[in-house]
Amino acid sequence: MMEVLKIAVLTVSIACVQSHPQCLDFAPPFRPAQKLQTCDDYQRFGCCTGSDDADIGAEYQRLTKQLESDDGLPTVCQDFVKTLLCQKCSPYAAHIYDAESGLKNAPFPGLCKSYCLKIMMSCSGIVGAITNDTKLIKLAESNQGAFCDAVLPSDIDYCYPDLLNNTLLSGGLGTVRFYNRRNPFSGNKRFCTHLCVKEVAKDLRNPLSLKHANDGTGRSFVVEQVGVVWVFTKTWNKLPKPFLDLRDLVLVRAYTYDERGMLDIVFHPNHTDNGLFYLYYTLLIGGQHHIKISEMKVSNDNKNLANISTERTILTVLEPAFNHNGGQLLFGIDGYLYIFTGDGGYGGDPFGPVGNAQNKKVLLGKVLRIDVNLVGATGQPYGIPTDNPFVDDPDYLPEIYALGVRNMWRCSVDRGSPTGEGRGRIFCGDVGQSKYEEIDIIEKGANYGWRAYEGHSCFDTNLCNKKFIKEHKRPIYAYPHSVGKSVTGGYVYRGCQYPNLNGRYIFGDFTSGRLISLRQGKNGKWFKRNICMATEKVCVNGGLQRFYARNILSFGEDETGELYMLSTSHPFPGSVAGSVYQIVDPSRRADPTSCTP
């Protein structure tokens, strides 16, 4: 878990010049899934779905018939009517209608003066058909110059049609924007991906995990370190009664730094039918510190409440120290439960000649894989998958799936692309000792090197050249402590709303508050892309945020694959300072009609 305690309030955002496409609903534009029949100029990138376009088309037909019946309507005026109505589909609709100035229902699109006067010369009568604003109608009839001054947008860079020729605005619309932090126009390859966040929950006590039950309800379950699990609805309303409260049992100190506590929850793949879920928490057994994996069921008459009386112990492991407790549970696509334990604590894994992580006869410092649907041959409350890598090797405990991990903090299963690419990969952040943090992809039977190696570097010279550890599995990415001192693993983005992020592994650092993304190239290698917060103009005016609580505790997905970050400004288990943020790409979204759960 988090290892270096630094109390900070807000992460520093990096500001730079950035164009600001935005729809009237303050959301990023998109490429519509359906062909637009009326406003086809915005087929590639805009703010209208096929349904919106059909509504505008119907309005256009109604207005042209009305105007033709009144005084006749020249073809050029018909074109003006269509153009004006279609500004609602512009990527810059919020600016064209001055929505950011509080005029969300602005009566008329913002026009450049020369273009406005061109309309007024021959088609001033269309104003009364397009708007009900009596002031604008009177100006169009009596003082056309004053009318054009009135419809000029407050930011003239966004007046139509001149904004179409403004390369700073329109260049690269629909593609993710990358900027050099020092000089956005330098051409230097040290880029940042600019994102925003949306706070969906707050006043939480060190929220360490966000999971869903995959049952079609859209609910999210958030674990507080003190031992409480809360239910949030699809619209992020917090239910008044906790799903589970184990504060009387969970071992944790509330008002000082502590890595113990309620660390994770995961739901059985068949949870909808069997109501089962699993917990990972610390407790005292016989006066000694242990980690515990247990099974529990939801209440028969209320799926928003756990039935504590159904708790069944799956596994307990003695911990020699209070830190490095691991804390991750997940089900792989194979249906087996994966358990990620820490190396037992202290510094440098000082337990025995090779440390716990390399000791084949202990469960600490390992990735474990068990079958919770079976009872073991010797009566243990789980079975051993027959294809576990060391199941037939008497030198290993059969639960071990991989070894040589220090303290993996936050792992995730890749949902895969629509074609299935990447599906089932397990990504983990492994917290480093003194120099490096790393990201690993978990593979069957792999040895990840600790305590011989830290990142790509040799840590224990007595071990790193030994034959049994020499060919350990290397991380896909490692970074030094000048960047951050405690990695928090994340997710490969597979949601629908933000296509630019698809396939990117997004993670962070607890201590520095940095967000980073990785992308796999065609050669299989992974490339880093820093993440920066977009400017105030992009985030705040879009109803989002560019600041978040600095200490990044965890990440999570909802049922649709949208990505969330959990962080706090005061990382003590009992501090009511934690929030959940949705990660938002302000430069482009998917057609909303294609992202319905």
N, C-alpha and C positions, 0 to 999 in steps of 0.2 A: 504494500500500500504506500501511501505518501510517506516520505522519509525526512524531508527537511522542513522544519516548521518556520514559516515566515508569515506574519500577519500583515496582510495588505488589503486595500479596499477595492481598487478597480484596476483592471489592466490598462496599460497605455495603448491608445489607438494611434495608428499611423495615418495621417491625413495626406491626401494629394488630390490633384485635379482629376475629376471624373465626370463624364457625361451622366445624365440622369434620366433614362427612360422610365416611364411610370404611367400606369393606367389610372382611370378615375377611381378605382377601388384601392389605390395606393399599392398595387401589386406589380411585379415586373411583367413586361409583355411576354408574348409567346408566339410560337408558330401554330396556327389553328390546325386541328386535325382534319376538318372538313374544308372543301374548297369554298371560298367566299365568292358569291355571285355579284354582289353589289359593290362592296368595298375591296375589290381585288388588289388594289395597290398595297394592301396590308396583309396579303396572303403569306408572305415570307415571315413577317414579324410584326406583331401589333397587339391590340387589346380586345379583339372581337372573336368570339366563337362563331360557329356556323349559325347557331340560333340567334346571336346578336345581329349578325349580318342579315339574316332573314327579316328581323324586326325593322332594321334600318331600311331594307328594300321595300317593305310594306309601307313604311312612313313616306319614303320617297315617292312611291306610286300615288299615295293619297294626296300629298302636297302638290305634285305636278298636275294631277287632275283638277284639284281645287283652283290652282292658279290659272290653268288653261281656261276653265269655265268663267273665271272672273274677267281677265283682260287678254287672254292668250299668253303664251309663254314661249319666248324664243328659245331655240336649242341651246344657245350659250347660257341662258339663265337656268335651264334644266341641269346643265353641267355644274353650274355654281351650287345649286341646291344639293346635288349629290355629293359634291366635294365637302360642303359645310357639314352635312349630316355625317359623313364618314370620318370627320375628325375625332369622333368618339373611339374610332379604331386605331388612331395614331399611337405609336409607342410613347409619345409625349403628351397624351391626352390630358393628364393631370395639370400640365403646365399650360397647354393651349387653353384650357378652361379655367385657369387660375385656381384650381382646386386646392393648391397648397396655401393659397391666401385666404382660405376659409369659404371659398365660393364653389363648393363641390357641385352644386346644381347651377353653375353659371349659365346665364341665358344665351350666350352666343360664343362661338369659338374665337380665340384670339387671332387677329389677322394683322399682317404687316400693312402699313398705311397705303402703300402704292397699290397693293392687291385689293385692298378694301375699296379704294376710290374707283378702281376698275369695275368692281361689282356695282357700286353706286351709280356709275354713269349710265348703265342700261338696265339694271335689274334691282333697283332699290326696293321694289315691291315685294321681293321674296322675304324681306326681314320680318314682316308681320306674320308670315306663314311659319317661320322657323322659331320665333320666340314670342312669348306673351308679355315680355317686359315693355310696358307702355312708354317708359322713358326712351328706350332704344328705338322703338317704332316711331315716336315723334321726331327724334333726331334724324332718323333715316329719311323722313318726309321733309324736314325743314332745314337741316344743317348737316349735310353729308360729311363735311370735314370733321365736325364735332363728333359725329357718330363713329367715324374711323378712329378718332382719338380714344373714344370710350371703349372700343373693343380691342384696343392694343393691349397685349398681355403685360403684366407688371414686370416680367423679365423678357425684354424684347428679343433676346436670343431665341425664344421659343415661338415667335410669331410665324404664322403660316403665310406663304410657302417658303420663306427664306431659310427656315431651319433645315429644309431638305438639302440645302447646299452648304450647310455648316459641317465641315468634316470632323470637327471636334465633337459634334453631337452624333452625327449619323454614321461615322466610320466604325465598322465592325459590329453593328447592331445585331444582337442575338448571340454573340459570342462572349465567352467569359473574358473579363478585363484583367490584364496583368500589369502591374506597375512596379517600377524600381522605386524603392522607398525613398531614396535621396533625390533622384531626378527622373520623373516619369517619362521624360522624352529623350533619355540618353541612349536608348538602345541596349543598355546593359542587360545581361541575361539574369541578373539576380532579381527575380520578380516576386510579387505577392499576389495571391488571389484575394480579391476584396469581397468580404461577406458581411452580413449583418446578423443580429440575433433578435429573437422575439421571446420575452420572458412570459412563460405560460404558468409558472407556479413559483411561489416564494415563501419565505418565513419557515423554511424547513431546517431540521437539525442534521447537518452533514448528510445530505442525500447521497448515498453511495451506489445505488443501483436503480435502474428503470427498466422494467420488463413488461411484456404483455402476455396474455394468456392464449393468444391465437384462437379465440373462440368467437370471433365476429362481432364482439361488443365494442371494440375500439378502446377499451379501458387500458389505463397504464397503472402499474403498481410501482410505487416509489419507496425504497427502503431507507429509513433513517438509521444512522449508526447506533443510536441508543437502544434500538430494538423494536421499532415501530414500523409497520408497513401501511401506507395509505393508498386508497383507490382514487384515481382521477378518471372522470368520464371522458368520452371522446372529445368533448369541447373543453376539457381541462377544468372542470368543476370538481373540487375536492369533496368527497363524501364526508359527512360530519363524524362518522365513527370509523376508527382505524380497522383495516382488514385484519391486522394482527398486532398484538402488544405483548412483547416478551421482556419488557424492561426489568421485571423482577428476576429474570433468569440470566439475561445476557451480561457478560463480564466486560465492562468498559468504564473508564473514568470520564465523567461528563465534561469537566471544565479544565482539562489540561490535554495536551496532545496525546493521543492514543491510537494505535493501529488496530485494536481489538474492537469487538462489537458485533452487531448484526451486519454481515458483509455482503450477503447476496440472497437472491430468491430466483427460482426458475420453475417453470410450469411444465408438467409432463406433456409429451407430444400428443397424448390422448386425453388431455385435461378436460375437454368438453364432456367426455363420457365418464371418466373416473374421478374427476375433481381433485386429482393429486397435484401437489407442488412440493418443492424441496428448498431447504434453508441451509445456509452456511453461517455459523456464528460461534463465538467464543464463550466459554463458561468454565466454572470451577467444578472439578470432579475429585473428591477426596482431598480437597485443598490444593490441587494442582491445576495448572492452566492447560486447557484442551481446546482444540477446534472440534466442532461437531457438525456432521451432515445429517439432517433428519428429514423425514417425510411427513406430510400432513395433508389433510383434506379440507375442502371448503365445507361450510355448513350445508346440510341437506335443503334447508328452507331459505337460504340467503347466500347467493354466490359472491356477495361482497363482504362476507365474514368468514374467517378461518375457524375451524373447529379444533381448538387447542388439545382437546382430549384425545384426538386421533394421532398425535405425534408419535412417530416410530423412529428410533435411532437407526440410522444406516451405518454410520462410521464415526468413531472418535479417534483423535490422534493427540497424543501428549505433545505439548509445545514447551521447549526448554526456556524460552524467553517470551517477552510480551510482544515483540515485533516480528515482522516477516510472517504473518499469518496466512498469506495467500488470500483467498477469498472469492474465487470465481467458480460458478457453476454454469454449465450449459449442456444442452443436448445437441449432439451432432446429428447430421442428416441420417446417420445409421441408427438413430433411436437410442443410443447409449448415453449415459450420463458421464460427462467429463468433469473432473475435480482438479483444481489447480492449487497446490499447497505451496507455502513458503519453505525456506530452508531451515527454519527453526529459530532464527533471530540472532541477536548480537551482530557483530561485524565480521566479515570474511569467512562465514560458515566454519567456525572453529571446532567442529565436532568430529573428532577422530582424524585419522591420517589423510582422508580424502574429502571430509565434510559430508554432511547429510545429503547434499544434492547428488553426489557421486556414489553414495552408499546404496547398493542394490537391495538391501534388506530393510530399508526404512521407507516410509511413505512421504517424508518431508522432501521438499525441493523437487517435486515430481508433477507430472501430468498423469492423473489416474483415470481409468476408463472401466466403468462397471455397468452391469445390466440390472436395473432396479426392478425388472419384471420377473426375475427369477430368485429363488433361494439357493445359496451356495451349497456345494456338496458337503461341506462340514457344518452347515447350519447357519452361516452368516447371512444377514438379511439382503444379500445381493448375489448375483451370479457374476462369473468372469467370462467375458466374450471369448469365444473359442479362437478368434483371430487376434487376440492381444499379442503383441510382439514377443513377449517373454513367458508366455503361458506354459511352455514346456521346458523352460530353462530353470533348473533348481537354484541357480545363483541369484535369481531375481524374485521379488514378490510379484505374483501374477497380475495384480491390479495395475502395475506400471505400464503406461503407454509411451511415455517419453521421460527423460531425466535431465539433470544438469541445469535446473532453473533456479533462480535466486528468490525472486518474489514477484511473480507475474501479477500485475495489477491491471485488470480489465482485458478480457478476451472476448472475441465475437466470432460468430459463424457467418461467412459470406453467403448471402441469399443467391448470388449468381446473377448474371445478366439474363435478359429475356431468352437468349439462346442457350442458357445454362453454363456459360463460361464462368469459371471461378467458383461455382456452387460447391459449398461444403468446406471450403478452406477455413481454417481456424487461425485468426490473427491474435497475437498477444503482445502487450507491452511488458517487458521484464525490467524492473527497477534495478539500477546499477549500484555499485558500491561507492566508488570514490571518483571515477573519471567518466564513465560512459553509460548512457541509457540505450536500450535496444528494442527493436520490433522484430518479432519472430513469426514465422508460419509454422504451425505445429505439424509434425510428420510422425508417422508411426515408427516407433523404435529409435527416434533421433535422440542424440545427446547434445544439449545446448551449451555445454562447456563449463558452467559454473561449478566449482570455484576456480578452475584453472584459467578460464577466460572471462573477461568482462568486456562486452561488446566484441570488437575485433582484436582486442589487446590482451596480452598475457597478464594475468593477475597473480597467479601462484607459479613461480618459475619451477617449483619442484614437481608440478603436475602438468603444466601445459605442453611439455614435450614428451610426456609419457605416451606410449603407443595407444593405450585405451582411450585417450582423450584427444589425440593429435588431429583426428579427422572429425572434429565435432561439427555440428550444424551451425553455420554462420547466420547471423541476423540479416534480414533483408535491408535493414537500415539501422545505423547507430549514430548518436550525436553526443558531443562532449558536454561537460558541465558548464561551459560558457554559454550554452544555449538553454539548458534547463537541468534540474537535478533530480527529478522524479517523474518518470514517464507515466502517463495515463493512456492506456490503449483505447482505441476507438472502433470504428466500423468502416467497412467499405460501403459507400453510399449506393443504395439500390432503390431509392424512392422514386416517385414519379414527378414531383413538383419542380425539381431543379436539374434539368438534363445536363447542364455543364459539369455537374459534380459526379455524374454516373461513373462508377468504376474507380473512384478515388478513395483511398484509405485515409480517413480523417481522424487525427488523434491530437493529444495535447500534453502539456507538462504541468504538473501540480504546482511546482515552485515558481516558475517564471510566468505562468499563465499564457504561454505561447500556444497557438494552434498551428498544426503542420499537416500537409497532405502528401501522400505518396501516390505515384502513378506508375503502373508497370508498362515498360516499353515492349516493343515487338521482340526484342532480344531476351526478354525475361527479366531484365534488370529493373530495379525500382528507382524512380527519380523523385526528388523532393521538390515541393512547391510550398513556400511559406504562405501562411494565411494572415491577412491583415484585416482590421475592421475598416469598412468603407467610410466615406466622409459623412459628416452630419447631414449634409444636403441629401445624400442618398438614403441613409438609414432613418434618421429621426423624422424627416419630412415624409418618409414612407410609412410612418407608424411603427417603426422598428427601433432598435437600439444599436449603438456602436460600442457600448461599454458592457462588460459583464464582470461578475465577481471573480477575482483573480485566480483563486486556488481551484484548479480543475480537478474534480473528484472522480468523475465517471462520464460515460456516454451511454446512450440508449436509443433504441428504435421503437417506433410505434408499429401497429399492425400493418400499416401500409409501407413501411420501410423508411419513413421520414426520420431524420436524425436529430437527436437532442443532446445537449451538454448539461451536466450537473456540476455546479461550482458554488463556492462560498467565499465570503470576505473574511471569515473568522473561523479557521478550521479546527475548532474544538467540538467534540461530539454533541455537546448539549447546547451549543450556540445556535440561536434561531436566526441564521444568516445565510442559509442555503437557498439556491434558486435552480429552476429548470428552464433552460432556454432552447427554443427550436433554432436550428442553424438554417439561415436563409441566404440564398444567392440572389442579390438584387438585380442582376443583369439579365436574367432570363428565367422564365418558368415554363412548364408544360401547359398545354391546353387544359384548362380546368375540367372540361368534360371528360378528359381521358384519365383523370386522377381521382375519380370517385371510388371509394373503397367498395 
